[in-house]
Amino acid sequence: MTKIISIIHQKGGCGKTTLLSNLSMSINSSASVAIVDLDYQGSIKSLEAQFPTIPVYPADTSIADLRNMSYDFLLVDTPPYMFDRLQDLAKVSDVIITPIKPSPLDLIALSTTMELLSKVVDKEKILVVLNMVKPNTTLTDSIAKEVKKLEIDLAKTRISDLVDFTRSIMNKGSVTRKAQAQINAITKEILIKLL
């Protein structure tokens, strides 16, 4: 049965699409993967040539059809706002990844996103990922403490603010060792959460 991994956060600029593309390429190395780009901006869909072995479905893909797709994993990108199909997507998702930058504004947006999601799914389905983390700052640890107060799972892996992650979309997933190690680690955490 297809496992659905959705990247959901109402905040723009937190790296949802970049994280999703790197996760897709990582999982695709050992399983069949497809991407559903529910963001009408269509960033992933417009770059589908960069994913030659990963089918990319457009924003008008029906949520009801997701379970009928024949892939091991379906990764779903969402827009940076609450859209009308969000709750239906959350219900069919096996795991929801919510990336946040370590910033007070992202934390505020996370609180409201969690309020909405907790109305339709158990918090155990959600994994918050500290994304675009800058080195040598205490702010990251402060934000992590605040996330834990929300009683939501926080990934142990922190994704650094590396240009290589952004560049990887144009380079068909080729990343440096440091970046690949972080993607491998977060992929492992997500797959364990699916068990």
Residue pairs with C-beta under 8 A, 6 or more apart in sequence:
1 67
2 66
2 67
2 69
2 70
2 71
2 72
2 73
2 74
3 72
3 73
3 74
3 94
3 95
3 194
4 66
4 67
4 73
4 74
4 76
4 92
4 93
4 94
4 95
5 23
5 73
5 74
5 75
5 76
5 93
5 94
5 95
5 96
5 97
5 190
5 194
6 75
6 76
6 78
6 89
6 90
6 93
6 95
6 96
6 97
7 16
7 17
7 19
7 20
7 75
7 76
7 77
7 78
7 96
7 97
7 98
7 99
8 16
8 78
8 86
8 89
8 90
8 93
8 96
8 97
8 98
8 113
8 117
9 16
9 78
9 80
9 98
9 99
9 100
9 109
9 110
9 113
10 80
10 81
10 82
10 109
10 112
10 113
10 116
11 80
11 100
11 105
11 106
11 109
11 110
11 113
12 80
12 81
13 80
13 101
14 80
14 99
14 100
14 101
14 106
14 131
14 132
15 99
15 101
15 131
15 132
15 159
15 165
16 77
16 78
16 80
16 99
17 39
17 43
17 44
17 77
18 165
18 166
18 168
18 169
19 97
19 99
19 129
19 131
19 159
19 165
19 186
20 35
20 44
20 75
20 76
20 77
21 35
21 44
21 47
21 50
21 51
21 168
21 169
21 173
22 165
22 168
22 173
22 175
22 179
22 183
23 75
23 97
23 183
23 186
23 187
23 190
24 33
24 35
24 51
24 54
24 75
25 51
25 54
25 168
25 172
25 173
26 173
26 183
26 184
26 187
27 33
27 72
27 73
27 75
27 187
27 191
28 53
28 54
31 72
31 73
32 70
32 71
32 72
32 73
33 54
33 71
33 72
33 73
33 74
33 75
34 54
34 55
34 56
34 57
34 69
34 71
34 73
34 74
34 75
35 44
35 51
35 54
35 55
35 56
35 57
35 74
35 75
35 76
35 77
36 56
36 57
36 61
36 66
36 74
36 75
36 76
36 77
37 43
37 44
37 45
37 56
37 57
37 58
37 59
37 77
38 59
38 61
38 76
38 77
38 78
38 79
38 83
38 85
38 89
39 59
39 77
39 78
39 79
39 80
40 59
40 79
41 79
42 58
42 59
43 77
44 51
44 56
44 77
45 56
45 57
45 58
45 59
47 169
47 170
48 56
50 169
50 170
50 172
51 172
52 172
55 71
63 85
63 88
63 89
63 92
64 88
66 74
66 76
66 89
66 92
67 92
76 89
76 93
78 86
78 89
82 116
86 116
87 116
87 119
87 120
90 96
90 117
90 120
90 121
90 125
91 120
91 121
93 121
93 125
94 125
94 194
95 125
95 126
95 127
95 190
95 193
95 194
96 117
96 121
96 125
96 126
96 127
97 127
97 129
97 190
98 110
98 113
98 114
98 126
98 127
98 128
98 129
98 152
99 128
99 129
99 130
99 131
99 132
99 159
100 106
100 107
100 109
100 110
100 128
100 129
100 130
100 131
100 143
100 147
101 130
101 131
101 132
101 133
102 130
102 132
102 133
102 134
102 137
102 139
102 140
102 142
102 143
102 144
103 139
103 143
104 143
106 143
107 143
107 146
107 147
110 128
110 147
110 150
111 150
114 123
114 126
114 150
114 152
117 126
123 151
123 152
123 153
124 153
126 152
126 153
127 152
127 153
127 154
127 155
127 189
127 190
127 193
128 147
128 152
128 153
128 154
128 155
129 155
129 157
129 158
129 159
129 186
130 140
130 143
130 144
130 147
130 154
130 155
130 158
130 159
131 158
131 159
132 159
132 160
132 161
133 140
133 158
133 159
133 160
133 161
134 140
134 160
134 161
135 160
140 158
144 154
147 154
148 154
153 193
155 186
155 189
156 185
156 189
157 182
157 185
157 186
157 189
158 182
159 165
159 182
159 183
159 186
160 178
160 179
160 182
162 176
162 178
162 179
164 175
164 176
164 178
164 179
165 175
165 179
167 175
168 174
168 175
168 179
175 183
